[in-house]
């Protein structure tokens, strides 16, 4: 093999994978968490790659984020193509020669954790060629997307807004549109809530309605929340900030504020927490949930059989959750 660079080292697939992981993560520290490699290891690997190419690829900023040189942009494009080519060849090899062995690593955000894991596990054991099933939990859909791109998992359940720009490398299968619910402490009478929305005034001056929980880390979701409050409850301020929907709902259950949550989140809440709130359907779709996986897995019949079972299971389960929510909770539709 012809050597690249001015020394005896060669460019390796591992170096290109590390390079892509750092770029996808946006920093060395985030890439370390995603790849389970130490920052010194990542730095050394990148240094070796840049030395082999006799040029700088990554620009390290004072804010500990990264940028790309022109050479970095060139090699990122090449790295993606090379890695995808190798992965595709590996998948084809497995499909032809190792179809009887398949390891599934599935990631999901909090709203999809809990009861769905047992249902998907049952579908996995129905396929003899699946030799192991590993569930990986993440705090939000953006982390699921990052794990897919860094190959920590090979299939994810997440909001499709987090992988909109990744259709070149990922296969995306939409599952269902999910409602955005408004959670309000039960201390506020339902009649006052409805009248408050109708008049845009805080009827009977409920302090719980003067504050809401924002989720800045969930950027697209939070934008919808902020716009809704500005339009419907102009007197309410984003007093609290939370990193996850679960944290937001805990603040609401304490009677301190209101918040927005995805409908599927309710299934994972305890009865005690549910009893402290009323949930209002405000007539908005919050997000489209999907299954996503690297495109090269499409060549595996076993993997695609599992994907088909997952899709039907998740769609049916969401319908059940929706019906349970309507029947068990004080669930009010506001048009």
C-alpha positions as CSV (number, residue, x, y, z in Angstrom):
1,X,0.0,0.0,0.0
2,X,1.3,3.4,-0.9
3,X,2.1,5.5,2.1
4,X,0.5,8.9,2.6
5,X,2.4,11.7,4.3
6,X,6.0,12.4,5.1
7,X,6.7,9.6,7.5
8,X,6.2,5.8,8.0
9,X,2.6,6.1,9.3
10,X,-0.5,5.5,7.3
11,X,-4.0,7.0,7.4
12,X,-6.3,4.5,9.1
13,X,-10.0,4.0,9.2
14,X,-9.8,4.6,13.0
15,X,-8.3,8.0,12.5
16,X,-11.0,9.0,10.0
17,X,-13.7,7.7,12.4
18,X,-12.2,9.7,15.3
19,X,-12.0,12.8,13.0
20,X,-15.7,12.4,12.0
21,X,-16.8,11.8,15.6
22,X,-15.1,15.0,16.8
23,X,-16.7,17.1,14.0
24,X,-20.2,15.5,14.7
25,X,-19.9,16.1,18.4
26,X,-18.6,19.7,18.0
27,X,-15.8,19.3,20.6
28,X,-13.2,16.9,21.9
29,X,-15.0,16.5,25.3
30,X,-18.3,15.6,23.8
31,X,-16.6,13.2,21.3
32,X,-14.9,11.5,24.3
33,X,-18.3,10.9,25.9
34,X,-19.8,9.5,22.7
35,X,-16.8,7.3,21.7
36,X,-15.8,6.1,25.2
37,X,-12.3,7.2,24.4
38,X,-10.3,9.6,26.6
39,X,-9.6,13.2,25.4
40,X,-5.8,12.5,25.3
41,X,-6.5,9.5,23.0
42,X,-8.7,11.6,20.7
43,X,-6.1,14.4,20.6
44,X,-3.2,12.0,19.8
45,X,-5.2,10.3,17.1
46,X,-6.1,13.6,15.5
47,X,-2.5,14.7,15.8
48,X,-1.3,11.6,14.0
49,X,-3.8,12.1,11.2
50,X,-2.8,15.8,10.7
51,X,0.9,14.8,10.8
52,X,0.3,12.1,8.2
53,X,-1.4,14.7,5.9
54,X,1.1,17.4,6.7
55,X,-1.7,19.9,7.3
56,X,-4.1,21.1,10.0
57,X,-7.7,19.8,9.7
58,X,-9.3,21.1,13.0
59,X,-9.2,24.6,14.4
60,X,-9.5,24.6,18.2
61,X,-11.3,27.7,19.6
62,X,-11.0,29.4,23.0
63,X,-14.6,28.2,23.8
64,X,-13.4,24.6,23.5
65,X,-15.4,24.1,20.3
66,X,-13.9,23.2,16.9
67,X,-13.9,24.5,13.4
68,X,-12.5,23.1,10.1
69,X,-9.8,24.3,7.8
70,X,-10.4,24.0,4.0
71,X,-8.4,20.8,4.2
72,X,-10.6,19.7,7.1
73,X,-13.7,20.2,5.0
74,X,-12.2,18.2,2.2
75,X,-11.2,15.3,4.4
76,X,-14.5,15.2,6.3
77,X,-16.2,14.6,3.0
78,X,-13.7,11.9,2.1
79,X,-13.9,10.4,5.6
80,X,-17.7,10.0,5.4
81,X,-17.5,8.3,2.0
82,X,-14.7,6.0,3.1
83,X,-16.3,5.0,6.4
84,X,-19.7,4.5,4.7
85,X,-18.1,2.3,2.0
86,X,-16.3,0.1,4.6
87,X,-19.5,-0.2,6.7
88,X,-21.5,-1.0,3.6
89,X,-19.1,-3.7,2.7
90,X,-19.1,-5.1,6.3
91,X,-22.9,-5.2,6.2
92,X,-23.0,-7.0,2.9
93,X,-20.4,-9.5,4.2
94,X,-22.5,-10.1,7.3
95,X,-25.7,-10.4,5.2
96,X,-24.1,-13.0,2.9
97,X,-21.8,-14.9,5.3
98,X,-23.0,-14.1,8.8
99,X,-26.8,-13.7,8.4
100,X,-27.3,-16.0,11.4
101,X,-25.7,-13.5,13.8
102,X,-26.8,-9.9,14.5
103,X,-26.3,-7.7,17.5
104,X,-28.9,-4.9,18.1
105,X,-27.9,-1.8,20.0
106,X,-31.0,0.4,20.3
107,X,-31.1,3.9,21.8
108,X,-34.1,6.0,22.9
109,X,-34.9,9.2,24.7
110,X,-36.7,9.3,28.1
111,X,-40.3,9.5,26.6
112,X,-39.7,6.2,24.8
113,X,-38.1,4.3,27.6
114,X,-39.7,2.0,30.1
115,X,-42.6,-0.1,28.8
116,X,-41.5,-0.1,25.1
117,X,-38.3,-1.9,26.0
118,X,-40.0,-5.1,27.0
119,X,-42.2,-5.0,23.9
120,X,-39.2,-4.6,21.6
121,X,-37.3,-7.3,23.4
122,X,-40.1,-9.7,22.7
123,X,-39.9,-8.9,19.0
124,X,-36.1,-9.4,19.1
125,X,-36.4,-13.0,20.5
126,X,-38.8,-13.8,17.7
127,X,-35.9,-13.6,15.2
128,X,-33.5,-16.4,15.8
129,X,-30.7,-14.6,13.9
130,X,-30.5,-11.9,16.5
131,X,-27.9,-13.0,19.0
132,X,-28.0,-10.1,21.5
133,X,-30.2,-7.1,22.2
134,X,-28.8,-4.0,24.1
135,X,-30.9,-1.0,25.2
136,X,-29.0,2.3,25.6
137,X,-30.8,5.2,27.3
138,X,-30.2,8.9,26.5
139,X,-31.5,12.1,27.9
140,X,-32.9,13.4,24.6
141,X,-33.2,12.8,20.9
142,X,-30.1,14.8,20.0
143,X,-27.9,12.4,22.0
144,X,-29.6,9.5,20.2
145,X,-28.7,11.1,16.9
146,X,-25.1,11.7,18.0
147,X,-24.8,8.0,19.1
148,X,-26.0,6.8,15.7
149,X,-23.5,9.0,13.9
150,X,-20.7,7.8,16.1
151,X,-21.8,4.2,15.8
152,X,-22.4,3.7,19.5
153,X,-25.8,2.3,18.5
154,X,-27.1,0.8,15.3
155,X,-30.7,1.9,15.5
156,X,-32.5,4.7,17.4
157,X,-35.9,5.9,18.2
158,X,-36.0,9.7,18.2
159,X,-37.5,12.9,16.9
160,X,-36.8,13.3,13.2
161,X,-35.9,17.0,13.6
162,X,-32.7,15.9,15.2
163,X,-31.5,14.0,12.1
164,X,-33.1,16.1,9.3
165,X,-29.7,16.8,7.8
166,X,-28.4,13.2,8.0
167,X,-30.5,11.6,5.3
168,X,-27.4,10.9,3.3
169,X,-26.0,8.4,5.8
170,X,-29.1,7.4,7.7
171,X,-32.3,5.6,6.7
172,X,-35.2,7.3,8.4
173,X,-38.7,5.7,8.9
174,X,-41.4,8.0,10.3
175,X,-43.6,6.4,13.0
176,X,-46.2,8.9,14.1
177,X,-46.9,12.5,14.9
178,X,-47.1,13.3,18.6
179,X,-49.2,15.8,20.4
180,X,-47.8,18.6,22.5
181,X,-49.6,18.7,25.8
182,X,-49.8,21.5,28.4
183,X,-49.3,20.3,31.9
184,X,-50.8,22.6,34.6
185,X,-50.7,22.1,38.4
186,X,-54.1,20.7,39.7
187,X,-54.2,23.6,42.1
188,X,-55.5,25.7,39.2
189,X,-59.2,24.9,38.6
190,X,-59.8,23.7,35.0
191,X,-62.4,26.5,34.5
192,X,-59.8,29.1,35.4
193,X,-57.3,27.6,33.0
194,X,-59.8,27.6,30.1
195,X,-60.9,31.2,30.9
196,X,-57.3,32.3,31.1
197,X,-56.5,31.0,27.6
198,X,-59.7,32.6,26.3
199,X,-59.0,36.0,27.7
200,X,-55.2,35.9,27.9
201,X,-55.5,37.1,31.4
202,X,-54.6,35.3,34.7
203,X,-58.0,34.6,36.1
204,X,-58.0,34.8,39.9
205,X,-54.3,35.6,39.8
206,X,-52.8,32.0,40.0
207,X,-49.0,32.3,40.6
208,X,-48.6,28.9,39.0
209,X,-49.5,30.4,35.6
210,X,-47.1,33.3,35.8
211,X,-44.1,31.0,35.3
212,X,-43.3,28.2,32.9
213,X,-40.5,25.7,32.4
214,X,-38.4,26.1,29.3
215,X,-36.1,23.4,27.8
216,X,-33.3,25.3,25.9
217,X,-31.3,22.1,25.4
218,X,-34.2,20.8,23.2
219,X,-33.9,23.7,20.8
220,X,-36.7,23.0,18.2
221,X,-39.1,21.8,20.8
222,X,-38.3,24.8,23.1
223,X,-38.9,27.3,20.2
224,X,-42.5,25.9,19.9
225,X,-43.0,26.3,23.6
226,X,-41.7,29.9,23.8
227,X,-43.8,30.9,20.8
228,X,-46.9,29.3,22.3
229,X,-46.6,31.1,25.6
230,X,-45.9,34.4,23.9
231,X,-49.1,34.0,21.9
232,X,-51.4,32.5,24.6
233,X,-50.0,33.5,28.0
234,X,-48.1,36.8,27.5
235,X,-47.9,37.3,31.2
236,X,-46.1,34.0,31.8
237,X,-42.3,34.0,32.0
238,X,-39.7,31.2,31.5
239,X,-38.7,31.4,35.1
240,X,-37.4,27.7,35.2
241,X,-35.1,26.0,32.8
242,X,-34.8,22.2,32.6
243,X,-32.6,19.9,30.4
244,X,-35.3,17.2,30.0
245,X,-39.0,16.8,29.9
246,X,-38.9,14.7,33.0
247,X,-37.2,17.5,35.0
248,X,-39.8,20.0,33.7
249,X,-42.7,17.8,34.8
250,X,-41.2,17.5,38.3
251,X,-41.3,21.3,38.6
252,X,-44.9,21.3,37.5
253,X,-45.9,18.5,39.9
254,X,-44.5,20.6,42.7
255,X,-47.1,23.2,41.9
256,X,-44.6,25.9,40.8
257,X,-45.2,26.4,37.1
258,X,-46.7,24.9,33.9
259,X,-44.9,23.3,31.0
260,X,-45.2,21.5,27.7
261,X,-44.5,17.7,27.3
262,X,-44.9,15.1,24.5
263,X,-48.0,12.9,24.9
264,X,-45.9,9.7,25.1
265,X,-44.2,11.0,28.2
266,X,-47.3,10.5,30.3
267,X,-47.0,6.7,30.2
268,X,-43.7,6.8,32.1
269,X,-45.0,9.0,34.9
270,X,-46.0,7.6,38.3
271,X,-49.6,7.8,39.4
272,X,-48.6,10.1,42.2
273,X,-47.1,12.6,39.8
274,X,-50.0,12.3,37.4
275,X,-52.5,13.1,40.2
276,X,-50.8,16.5,40.8
277,X,-51.5,17.8,37.3
278,X,-54.1,18.3,34.6
279,X,-53.1,17.8,31.0
280,X,-54.5,19.9,28.2
281,X,-54.4,19.0,24.5
282,X,-53.7,22.4,22.9
283,X,-54.2,21.2,19.4
284,X,-50.5,21.2,18.3
285,X,-48.2,18.5,17.0
286,X,-45.0,18.6,18.8
287,X,-42.8,16.3,16.7
288,X,-42.6,13.3,14.4
289,X,-41.0,10.3,16.0
290,X,-39.0,8.0,13.8
291,X,-36.7,5.0,13.6
292,X,-33.2,5.7,12.2
293,X,-30.3,3.5,11.4
294,X,-27.2,3.6,9.1
295,X,-28.2,3.0,5.5
296,X,-25.9,0.1,5.0
297,X,-27.9,-2.0,7.4
298,X,-30.7,-2.1,4.8
299,X,-28.9,-4.9,3.1
300,X,-29.4,-7.2,6.1
301,X,-32.6,-9.1,5.8
302,X,-32.5,-9.9,9.5
303,X,-32.0,-6.3,10.5
304,X,-34.9,-5.1,8.2
305,X,-37.2,-7.8,9.7
306,X,-36.4,-6.4,13.1
307,X,-37.1,-2.8,11.9
308,X,-40.5,-3.9,10.5
309,X,-41.4,-5.5,13.9
310,X,-40.2,-2.4,15.8
311,X,-42.3,0.0,13.6
312,X,-45.5,-1.9,14.0
313,X,-45.0,-2.3,17.7
314,X,-44.2,1.3,18.4
315,X,-47.1,2.6,16.3
316,X,-49.5,0.3,18.1
317,X,-48.1,1.1,21.5
318,X,-48.5,4.9,20.9
319,X,-52.1,4.3,20.0
320,X,-52.6,2.4,23.3
321,X,-50.8,5.1,25.3
322,X,-53.0,7.8,23.6
323,X,-56.2,5.8,24.6
324,X,-55.0,5.2,28.1
325,X,-54.2,8.9,28.5
326,X,-57.7,9.8,27.4
327,X,-59.4,7.3,29.7
328,X,-57.3,7.6,32.9
329,X,-56.4,11.3,33.2
330,X,-58.2,14.6,33.4
331,X,-57.3,15.2,29.8
332,X,-58.9,18.3,28.4
333,X,-59.0,19.2,24.7
334,X,-58.7,22.9,24.0
335,X,-59.5,24.0,20.5
